[in-house]
Amino acid sequence: MAVFNYSRFFNENTELGQLIYEKCQKYKSGELVYAQDSNMNHAYYVKSGLLKIYRSGARGEQQIVRLVKEGSLIGFHSMLSDEPEVTGCESLNDAQVCVIPGDLLKDSMKKDKALSELIMKQTCEELKQTCNSMLEISQKTVRGRLANLFLKLQELFQAKDDEAIPLVISRVDMARWIGTSKESVSRLITEFKEDGILTFSRNEIRINSKDKLNKIVMIS
């Protein structure tokens, strides 16, 4: 899972950053940043915090698509495609998110080839992730999907083996991410802990054996 960081384009030292930081808003945990199926002529830059991108079904059940953190660009698909945004976005902790007007972003993409290429790479990566997720849910066991979730968290936070990873999502959200029940997630986490693969504390998790997780992903 590639992590895309736009901070070099939107930090305080750039003209773009100075323009969009006037349009930043603070969000607390559980607050909606944008709604699924919204028609938007803007994008969002995550200045700080962690957010979840999700899609809700007809009965309101969430399917988490991915997590995004500081430096991410989100919510630009509607602006570029003139179609409703297929996902919703909610803050998982205290976050600060900045609105980027569509005209400003499009103009910047025309002027800056590197920015345009990064957005295209992200779009392609998201398509690949969606295809992989569909394959996972249809062909992998819950054990394999949960093992892969922890590997995704390690990559998101760019943590080394045995390095602490913030425990940023609940077991309910883990279940929503991999398409199972909270009870199944809790049972498998206990098994991973007993096997020495993971160590949990109140606010963080450590992967003790990435090799074992990768093996579970491959065979499950």
C-alpha positions in Angstrom: 0.0 0.0 0.0 1.7 3.1 -1.2 1.5 6.3 0.9 1.3 9.6 -1.0 2.4 12.7 0.7 1.7 16.2 -0.7 3.3 18.3 2.0 6.0 19.6 -0.4 3.2 21.2 -2.5 1.0 22.5 0.3 3.2 23.5 3.2 3.5 27.0 4.8 6.5 27.9 2.6 4.6 27.4 -0.7 2.2 29.8 -2.4 -0.4 27.1 -2.6 -0.1 26.3 1.1 -0.5 30.0 2.1 -3.7 30.2 0.0 -5.3 27.0 1.3 -4.4 27.4 5.0 -6.9 30.2 5.1 -9.5 27.6 4.5 -8.6 25.0 7.1 -11.1 23.6 9.6 -10.6 21.5 12.7 -12.4 18.2 13.2 -12.9 16.1 16.3 -13.0 12.3 16.4 -16.2 11.0 14.6 -16.9 14.3 12.7 -17.8 14.1 9.0 -15.4 15.8 6.7 -17.4 15.1 3.5 -20.4 13.0 2.8 -20.6 10.0 0.4 -22.2 10.9 -3.0 -21.5 14.6 -2.6 -21.0 16.8 -5.7 -17.8 18.7 -4.9 -15.8 21.3 -6.8 -12.9 21.2 -4.4 -10.5 18.8 -2.8 -9.1 18.4 0.8 -5.5 18.5 2.1 -5.0 16.8 5.5 -2.8 19.1 7.4 -2.9 17.0 10.6 -4.7 14.0 12.0 -6.0 10.7 10.8 -9.2 10.1 8.8 -11.0 7.1 7.4 -12.4 6.9 3.8 -15.4 4.6 3.6 -18.4 3.6 1.5 -21.8 2.9 3.1 -24.2 0.3 1.9 -28.0 0.6 1.5 -28.5 -0.3 5.2 -25.9 2.1 6.3 -23.1 -0.4 7.0 -19.7 1.1 6.5 -17.0 -0.6 4.4 -13.7 1.2 5.1 -11.7 1.7 2.0 -8.5 3.1 3.5 -7.0 5.4 6.2 -5.3 8.6 5.4 -3.0 10.8 7.5 -1.1 14.1 7.5 0.1 15.1 4.0 -2.7 13.3 2.1 -4.9 14.7 -0.7 -8.5 13.4 -0.6 -11.9 14.1 -2.1 -10.6 15.2 -5.5 -12.4 12.5 -7.6 -15.7 14.4 -7.9 -13.9 17.6 -8.9 -11.9 15.9 -11.6 -14.7 13.6 -13.0 -17.8 15.9 -12.5 -19.4 12.9 -10.8 -20.5 12.5 -7.2 -17.8 11.5 -4.7 -18.1 7.7 -4.3 -16.8 7.7 -0.7 -17.4 9.6 2.6 -14.7 10.8 5.0 -14.7 10.9 8.8 -12.1 12.0 11.3 -10.6 9.4 13.6 -8.9 11.8 15.9 -8.4 15.6 16.2 -7.6 16.7 12.7 -7.1 19.8 10.6 -8.2 19.6 7.0 -7.9 22.4 4.4 -10.2 23.0 1.4 -8.5 23.4 -2.0 -10.8 25.1 -4.5 -11.1 23.1 -7.7 -10.0 25.9 -10.0 -6.9 26.4 -7.9 -6.0 22.7 -7.9 -6.6 22.3 -11.6 -4.5 25.3 -12.4 -1.7 24.1 -10.2 -1.8 20.7 -11.9 -1.4 22.4 -15.3 1.6 24.4 -14.0 3.3 21.7 -12.0 4.0 18.4 -13.7 5.2 16.8 -10.5 1.9 17.5 -8.8 -0.2 16.3 -11.7 1.8 13.0 -11.9 1.5 12.4 -8.2 -2.3 12.7 -8.4 -2.4 10.4 -11.3 -0.2 7.8 -9.5 -2.5 8.0 -6.5 -5.6 7.5 -8.6 -4.0 4.4 -10.2 -2.9 3.1 -6.8 -6.4 3.5 -5.4 -7.8 1.5 -8.3 -5.3 -1.2 -7.6 -6.1 -1.3 -3.9 -9.9 -1.5 -4.7 -9.3 -4.5 -7.0 -7.0 -6.2 -4.4 -9.6 -5.6 -1.7 -12.4 -7.2 -3.8 -10.1 -10.2 -4.3 -9.2 -10.4 -0.6 -12.8 -10.4 0.5 -13.9 -13.0 -2.0 -10.9 -15.4 -1.7 -9.0 -14.9 1.5 -10.0 -16.0 5.0 -10.8 -13.5 7.7 -7.5 -14.5 9.3 -5.6 -13.6 6.2 -7.5 -10.3 5.8 -6.8 -9.3 9.4 -3.1 -10.1 9.0 -2.9 -8.0 5.9 -4.7 -5.1 7.7 -1.9 -5.0 10.3 0.7 -4.9 7.5 -1.2 -2.0 5.9 -1.1 -0.1 9.2 2.6 -0.7 9.5 3.1 0.7 6.0 0.7 3.6 6.6 2.8 4.7 9.6 6.1 3.6 7.9 7.0 1.7 11.1 9.9 -0.7 11.3 9.5 -4.2 12.7 8.9 -4.1 16.5 8.3 -0.3 16.3 5.2 1.0 17.9 2.2 1.7 15.6 -0.6 4.0 17.0 -3.7 1.9 17.7 -5.9 4.4 15.7 -8.9 2.3 14.9 -11.3 0.3 17.0 -12.0 -3.4 16.5 -15.4 -2.4 15.1 -13.6 -0.4 12.4 -11.1 -3.2 11.8 -14.1 -5.5 11.2 -15.7 -2.9 8.8 -12.4 -2.7 6.9 -12.1 -6.4 6.2 -15.8 -7.3 6.1 -16.3 -9.4 9.2 -17.7 -9.1 12.8 -16.1 -7.4 15.8 -16.2 -10.8 17.6 -14.1 -12.5 14.8 -11.5 -9.7 15.0 -11.2 -9.9 18.8 -10.8 -13.7 18.6 -8.1 -13.5 16.0 -6.2 -10.7 17.7 -6.1 -13.0 20.8 -4.7 -15.8 18.7 -2.0 -13.4 17.2 -1.0 -12.3 20.6 -0.8 -15.8 22.0 1.4 -16.8 19.0 3.7 -13.9 19.7 3.0 -12.2 16.4 1.6 -9.0 17.8 1.9 -7.1 21.1 -0.9 -4.8 22.1 -0.9 -2.0 24.7 -3.6 0.6 25.4 -2.7 3.0 22.6 -0.3 1.1 20.3 0.5 -2.1 18.6 3.8 -3.8 17.7 4.4 -6.3 15.0 6.8 -8.8 16.4 7.0 -11.0 13.3 6.3 -9.5 9.9 7.4 -12.8 8.3 4.6 -14.7 10.1 2.0 -12.1 9.1 3.1 -12.3 5.5 2.9 -16.1 5.7 -0.6 -15.9 7.0 -1.6 -13.6 4.2 -0.1 -15.9 1.6 -1.7 -19.2 2.8 -5.0 -18.0 4.3 
